[in-house]
Amino acid sequence: MSKKTFNPADWTETNKTESKATTSNTPVQSNTFSPSPLGEGSGVRSESDIETITQRIESTAVDIAPNYADWRDLGFALADELGESGRSYFHRLSRFYQDYNSTEADKQFDACLKAHGNGVSIKTFYHLAKAAGINVGIPKVKESKPTITLEDKAETGETSENETNTQLCSFPSEIFDQLPDLLRRITIKGTSPEDKDILLLGSLVSMSSCLPNIYGVYAEREVFANLFLFVTAQASAGKGRLTLCRKLVEPIHKALREQNKAEFEIYQRELTEYAAAKGDKVNMEKPQEPTLKMLVIPANNSATGLFQILNDNNGKGLIFETEGDTLAQTFKSEHGNYSDGFRKAFHHETITYNRRKDREFVEIDMPRLSALLSGTPRQVSTLIPNAENGLFSRFIFYFMNIRYEWKDVFAGESGQTLDHYFDHLGDQFHELYKCLQSQDKPMRFCLTVSQQKQFNSYFEQTQIQYIELCGEDYIGTVRRLGLITFRIAMILTALRIMDNGELRSPLVCSDTDFNIAMEMVKVLVQHAAHVFQQLPTDTATKVQPNQKQQFLNMLPAEFDRQTYLAVADKLKIPAKTAEKQIARFAKTGLINHYAQNQYRK
């Protein structure tokens, strides 16, 4: 591990003083919602609290001690509080470092036990976790009340949007430096891992509606780059930043609106001339009203209205709505439910409708609709009423972790606002759009043979694992995430044209872009599973996916039979059931049974 080995000389009296200042003089605000281990008068916390925070860290796969000094202090903190029992926690927390080595970690912890690092208490562990964005609040639970799951509360309508503390992982930080330059400049404005993620996803989805003359072949069908995204989070979590992503395609939308305005002015002039012609109308043809040109289609629309706008724009458009309940309420209205059109558009299936005005039957061939929505968890279930709804599997879902720290609203002040910054990036993307639009022939995107093998291998294994965790209703989500990953790789490859200027067919995906797309989907499949498990389900067909997922999440990085039975006992899972579940986890590749009575996640 390149964090270097333990050196007692690093632990001088000066360093002790600095550490004391860090742990005892850091101003901490009290948390109204749950007591914080860093709060005033919090005292010594129990090992169960350390276990809870460790599980949260494991669920996000974040390295809370990225440099040697922090790693050393983490060892001191655990050794001081737990003694030898802290060793397993040290390994569990160290393994997210890219060069983790269990032998070196053992040597480091041995040194920490011997050195007795005065001044470093368990508060340092909580401090490092909190600095890494982990929620360190420990809610008080009254033992007299039975545990009620979110799924149980969903059935009775008692679920509160402020009750979930689930911390889901974000995209690996390494991918952001490898992005195409336009995306790199977009995501550099992210203020947290989640903020970077939604700026990346929002940009990909917005631009997926504006990549003409690029297509791919997936499952022997012609597909385009269009994506659907739903970002879900509690109120004030920061999902409003998605509005910046619309600015990337606003110049294209405005150009279409200006074109429509000019065409309508010509139409009005010709109509006036036609009306004034009187007897000469025999030799004149009545002017035709121009079609309505736009990119961004209002979500608050009737089904026929939406389909007509889509048809007027050759089947292309983007629905961009930051209030998810707008679309949900539209679906509930008498003439506003275009959910079937949504589902068909994802696979470019023909959409048909009747125009009452002209008694005309209309077919939209190969629709290319993209959609970006955001809302609270409750709004997801309003829009998608049950887990069997085919609309769910067509969306990318991203569940934002809420951060309880106050954000410095005056940081980053300069002569340029984010609005102007993204306007400028939108102008640059518009140039790519015009370049692609001017091509004589469409360009085909494709993966290399090696990439295809990796792609199939990953999704084959992932499908097996998530059928085990979430049941058969989740198969559609995994399979469509395959198509979504292919489309993400297509968009990344298209944006590389701005970097290298190469316009040629086929557009072969680079290994860099393929790996970025695959790393993203490994996170997105977890977010989709989390949202999926919060949806109401038919009690007649109800399974227990939440318990399986919770059992797997609570298992440490390495464990034995005694450990997993202890975890099972906490979840009220019978020992025999736990044994069978562990066997299934091993069979599906969710865990590795690498030695007698030894398991690894």
N, C-alpha and C positions, 0 to 999 in steps of 0.2 A: 504494500500500500504506500503510495507516494506521499501520504500525510506525514511520513518519516517516523522513526521509532522514538520511543520515550527517552527523554534526556533530562535527568534531574536538575541540570544546570538551568533549564528553562523555568524551573519552579523556584525562583529566587524570592526574597522578601518583597522586592518591587512588584513581581507578578502577583504575589498574594494580595498586596494592597489593591492592585488594579482589579483583581477578581472580586474582592470584597466590595469595591465601589460599584462594580457591575451588578452584583446580586442584591446589595442592601440599599443602595442609594438611587436605584432606578425608580422614578415616579411611576406609580401604578394607579390607574383609575379603577374604581369599583365597578363590577359588572352587575347591572340590575337583574339580568335574567338568570344568571347562575353564578355561584361562588367561584372565584378564581384561586388556583393554588398560588398565584403571585400576589393576591390581595392582602390588604392589611389584616394582621392577626390570623392568617390562614393556618399557621402552625405546621406541624409535621403531617404529611399526607400518608394514607395507607398504601400498601403495595397494590391494592386493587385499583387505586386511582392511577398509579404509574402504569399498570396494565391497560387501563382504559385509554390513556393518552398514547401509549405505545401502539395500540391497535389502530388508533386514528392515524398515526404516522405511517403505519404499514399500509393502510388503505389508500394513502396518497402517494406512497413510494418516494417520499422526499428525504433527502440527506440533510438532517438538521445540524450536522457538524461538518461542513465542507472543508474546513481548514484544520491544521494540526492542533492549534490552540484550543479551538472549540471541542475537538475530539478528545483531547487530553482532559479538559474540564468535565466533559460528559462522563468519562471514566471515573474521575474523582467523585462526581456527584452521586453516581450509582454505587460506587464502592463505599462512600461515606454513609449512605442511607441503608443499603441492603447487604453490604459485605459481599461474600461469595455469591449470594443469590442474585446480585446485580449483573453477574457475568452473562447470563442468557439474554438479559435486556440489552447489554452492551453489544452483543453479536447481532441481535435483531435490529438495532438502530444503526449499526455500522454497515450492514450489508447493502445499503442503498448507495454507498460510495462506489464509483465505477471500478476501482481497483481493490475492492474488499478482499482481504485474505484472512481466513479464520485463525491461522497460526499467529500472524502478527497481531491480530486483535487480542488473542489470548495473552501474548507477551505484554501488550500495552496494559491490559487490565491487571495482570500480575503486578506490574510496576505501580499501578495506581493503588492497589491494596497495600503494598509495602510502604509507599511514600506518605500515606495519610495526609492528603492535601488539605491542610487547614484553610478555612475561608471559603471552600467550595461546598455548598450544601445542595440538597436535592432541588432547591429553587433554581439552580443553574439549568437543570434538565427542563423545567417548565419554561424558563426564559428562552432557551434554544428552540424549543418546540413552538412557542408563540412567535418568535422572530421568523420562523419558517412558514408562518401562516396557519398553524394548527390551532384549532379551538381547544383551549386548555381548561375550559369551564367544566366543573363536575356537578351536575344537577343533584340535588338532594332527593332521594327516593324513600318514600315511606313504605316500610316493609309490610304494613298492615293491609295495603291495597294490592290487589292482583295486577300483574303486568298486562297492559293493554297495548297490542301492536297497532301500527298505523293501518294495517289491513283491517283489523277489527273495527277501528274507529271509522274507516271509510264506509263500512257497512251501516253504521248508525249515524253517519253524517257529522261525527264529532271531531273530525280531524282539524287541527289548527295548523295554519301555514307557518307558524312560528315554533312548531314542536320538533321538527326534524333537525338533528345535528349531524346528519350524514356528511362526511367529508370524502368526496370522490377525487380521484387523481386527475391531474392536468397533463397536458402534452409534455413530453420530455423537452427540457430547455434547449437541448442540443439542436433540435430541428430548426429553431428560429434563425440561426446564423446560416443555415444551408438553404433557406427559402429563395425563390426568385427575388430579384432586387426590389420589385414593387411591393411584394408581400413583406419583405424584410423591413422596408421603410414604414409600412403600415403598422406592423406589430411592435416596432420599437417604441411606439407611443403607449404601449400597454403598461399599466401601473401595478399589475399583479399577475401571477400565472393565469388566473381565470380570465383576466382582462385581455391578456395576449391571445388566449384561446378563442374568445368570442370575436375578437377583431379579425383573427385569421379565418374562422369559420364564416363569419358574416361577409367578409370580403370574397371568399371563394364562392359562396352561394349567390351573392349579388352579381359577380362577374360571370357566373355560370350561365346567366341569361343572355350574355352578350359576346359569345364566341362563335360567330358565323363561319361556315365553311370548314368546321372541324368536327369530325365524328370518329367513332370507334366501332368495333364489332365485338359484341359480348354475347355469349351463348348463341352465336350464329345470327344475332339480330343487330341491326344498325342502331346505335345509341348516340345521344349527344350529352353535353356536359351538365345539363340541368340538375339542380339539387333542391331538396326541401330541408329546412332547418327549423327546429323549435328550441329556443333557449329558455329554460325554465329556472326560476329562482324566486326566493322570497322578495317581497317589496323592498326596494332600496338596495338590492344586492349589487347593482351596477350594470344590469342588462341594457339600460338605456343608452349605453355607449354604442350599441349596434347602429344607432341612427347615423353615425359617422360613415358607416359602410355604404349607405345609400348615396352619399356624395361621390362615390367612385363611379357610379353609373348615371348620375344626374345629368352630365353633359349630353349623354346619348338620349336620355328622356327629353331634355329640353330641345335638342335638335329635331326630334320627331314631332314635338309639339309645335315648333316654329314652322316645320314643313307643312303640318296640318293647317296651321293658321293661314299660310300663304295660299294653299290649295283652296281653302274655304273662301278667301277673299276673291279669288278668281271665279269660283263657283257663283258667288253672290253677284258679281259683275255680269257674268254670262246669263244668269237667271233673269236679271233686270233687263238685259238686252232681248232676251227671249220673250218676256212679258210685253215689251214695248213693240215687238215686231208685228203684232196684230195679224193682218191677212197674209203675211209672208211666212207664217209658221209652218206651212205645208212643206217647205224646203228646209226647215230647220229641225234639228234634233234637240229635244229638251235636255239641258245640262244634268248630269248625274252628280248627286251630292257626294263629296269625297269621303272616303273611309276615315274613321277616327284613329289617328296615329298616336301611339304612346308606348312607353316601355313599362312604367310602373302602373299596374292595374289596381284600382281601389278594391279592398277586400269587402267593403260594405256594398254589395252588389247583388242583383238578382242573378239566378243561374243563367238565364238567357242573356242578360246584360254582360256578364263576364264572358260567356262564350262568343258573343258578337264582337266584343273588343278583341278577343283573342283571334277571331277569324279575320278581323280588319287588319291585324298585324301579322298575317301569315302564320298564325299559330304560336307566335312568340310573345313572351311577357314575363313580368316579375310581380308577384304579390309581396309587398313589404309592409308588414303590420306589426308594430311593437306592442299592441294590446291584443293578446290572444283571444280575449272574450268577444272582440268585434267580429271575428270570423265565426266564433261559436254561436253567437246570437244570430248571425246571418244564416247559418245552417239550420237554425230552429224556425226561421220565418217560413211563411207559406211557399214563396217562390224563390227562396235564397239558398236552398240546399244543393250545392254543386260538389258535394263530397265525391260523387261518382266520377265527375270530371277531373277532380284532383287525382284520384287513383289511376284513371286512364292516362292522364298526362305524364305521370311518372315513367311509364313504359312507352310513351309516345303512341298510345293506342288511339284510334280514330274516335273523336267526339262528335256526336250528332245532336242536332236540336232543330226546332221549328221556329221560324220568324213569323210571328202572327201578323205583323204589319203587311208584309208582301205575300203571306201564305207560302213561304219558301222553306224547303227542307235543306238544311246546311250540314255539310260534313267538313270537319277540320282534320285533315290528314297530318300525321306526324306532329302533334302539338308539342311545343317545347317551352313548358312553363316551369319557372323556378319560384320558390316561395321561402320567405324568411319571416318567422313569427317569434314572438316572445311573450311570456306570461308567467303567472304563478303556477305552482303545482296543481292547484285546484282547477285552474283554467285548462290545463291539459286534459283532465278527465271530463270537463264540460265539452270540449271539442271532440275528444275521442272517448266515447262513453264506456267502452269495454276493451279488454285485451284482445278480443277476437276481431276487432275492427281492422280491416285491411289498411286503413289510412296510417295506423301507427307504424307499421313496418317500413313505410315509405319515407319516413322522416329521420333525419339525423337529430338525436336528442342530446342536449348538453345541459347538465344540472350544475348551476353555479354554486360553489361554496360561499356562504356569506361570511364576511370578515367583520369582526367587531371593533376593529381599530378605526379611529377617526382619520379620515384622509386629509392631508394638507391641501386645501383648495387653492392655495396661492403658489404651490410648487410649479416649477417649469414655466413661470411667466417669461414671455419674450415678446418680440414685436409681431409674432405671427400666432394667431389662434389656431386651435385644432380644426376649426371650420375651414379656414383658409388653407391650411396644410393639406387637408383631404380634398379640397376643391382642386388644388394643384395636381394631386395624384390622379384625380378623376380626369383631368385634361390629358394627362399622359396615357391613361388607359383608353381614352377615346381615340387616340391616334392608332393604337393597336387594333381597336375595333374597326376603324376605317380601312386599315391595311388588310385585315382578314376579309372584310366585306368586298374588297376590290378583286379578290382572287378569282381566276377563271374557273378553277376546279376545286372541289372540296379536298381537304387533306385528311388522310386517315391516321388516327393515333393508334399505336399498338405497344404491347409489352414484348420484351425479349423472351425467348424460350425459357431461359433460366428464371426470369421473373414470374412467368406463368406457372412454373412448377412450385415455386415458393408460395405463390398466391393460393393455388389449389390445396397445397399441404396445410397452410395455416387455416383456411376456412373449413376444410374437412375436419380438422381437430377441434376448432372452435365450435362448430355445429354440434359435435358429440358432447362437448363439455357443457354447453348452455342448454341442451335438451335435458341433461341431468339436473342442472340447477334451476331452470325456469319452466321446464315442461315443453310439450310439443307446440304450444301456441307461439313459442318464441322462434321457431324454425324460420318463419317468414322474415323476421327481423335480421337474423344472421345472414340469410341468403341475399337479402336486398342490401345489406351492408357490404356485401361483395361488389355489387354493382356501384354502390356509392364510392367505394374505395377506388374502383376503376375510373370513375368520373373525376375524383379528386386528383388522381395521377394525370388525367387528361388536361385538367385546368392548369396544374403546375407546369406541365410540358408546354402548353400554349403560352404561358406567361414568360417562359424562357426565351421566346422569340424576341421579347423586348431587350433581353440581355445579350443575345448572340446574333440577332438579325437574320437567323436562318429560317427561311420559309420553304419547306420541302415536304413532299409526301413520299413515304410515310413519316409521321412524327414519332420517332422511337423514344420511349420513356427512358430517361437515364436512371442508373441505379440510385442516385441521390434522391430523385423525385419519387421513385418507387418506394424507397425505404421511408421517406417522410410520410407518404400515404399509409403505409403499413403501420408505422408507429402511431399515427393518429387513430386508426381504426381500433387498435388495441385498447385505447382509452375510450373511444366512442361506444364500443360494445358494452363496456361496464356502465356507462352513463345510461344507455338505452335500457339495460337490464334493471337498473335502479328505478327509472321512471315506469317501466313495464310493471314492476312489482307493486307500484302504488296505485295502479288502475283497479277499479272495481272489477270483480270477476263473478261469473255465475256460480252461486253456491253449490249447484248440482254437480259442477265439473271442477270444483275448487281443489287445488293441490296445495302443497306447502313449500313453494319455492323460496319464500322469505327465510324460513328456518334453515334450509340447506345452505343458502348464501350466507346467512349469519354464522352458521357452524363453521363453514370454510373460512370466513373472514376472521373469526376469533382464534383460529388455530395459529400458533406462532410459526416462525419461519422453519424451525426444526422441532420435531416433537416425537414422543413415543406413545405407547398405548395408554399409559397412566395419564399423560397430559390430555390426550383427546377425550378420554372418558371424563376427566374433570370438567373440560369445556362442555361436553354433552350434558353433564349433570346440571350445569348452570342454566342450560337451555331447556331443561326438563325432557331431554331425549333419553330414552331407555338405552342401556348399555348395548344390548344386542342390535338395536337399530343403528346406533353409532358405529358399531363394528361393520355392519353391512354398508353404511354410507361411506366409511373410509375406504372400504374395498372398491366401491363404485367410483369414488374420487380418483383412486389409483388407476383403475381400469381406463378411465376417460382422460387421464393425463393431467388432472387438476392438481394432483400431488405426486411425489416420486417416492416409492417405497424402495429405498436404495440399500437397505440392510435389514437384518433381523430386528424387528421392533424399532426401526428407525425410519422416520418419514421427513420429507422436505417439501415445502411449497414451491 
